[in-house]
Amino acid sequence: MHFIGIFSNHSEYEIIKQNIIKIVNRKDLELIHISSKNIQNMKNIVFETIVLCHQENINDEQKSILNKLCSNCMFIVVNADVFCKIKMICNKKTNCISYGLNQKSTITISSIQEDKAILSIQRNINNLEQKTIEMGEIGVDLKKYKSNQIENLLAIFAIYLIYSKENT
């Protein structure tokens, strides 16, 4: 079982979860919502991936727990537009994948229209099977996804690139 923790508000979590279930053809994924309210209950779970979507006001103890969770992960997927000022502690084996609308993100948008977007992978990504997903672009039909925020779509595709067996 692959445990994926998603640090977000509830509505973002639900959107990401619904879309991941729809596009990633795996039955062995367990998506778990992490928030400032339940982070104390998560401190003993070993997550394979942590997705940092939404920055909430968290106290120092909660930050410490989040850092501990991230330090044991294989993948950290981080919204670089939101988490640019928080320093996360990772181990040397952790793969950090940033997403956002800024030019330095690993995954960003190169163009967007009303019902279509082009996602840009700006650095190679090693997925779960240690296969390299090379830099390039992915066309996305926006009508297929239940997401009204482009940042959520970027998070969904970051998880897809890590866990989809179609990319190997």
Secondary structure by P-SEA (a helix, b strand, c coil): cbbbbbbccaaaaaaaaaaaaaccccccbbbbbbccccccccccccccbbbbcccccccaaaaaaaaaaaaaccbbbbcccccccbbbbbcccbbbbbbccccccccccccccccbbbbbbccccccccccccccbbbbbcccccccccaaaaaaaaaaaaacccccc
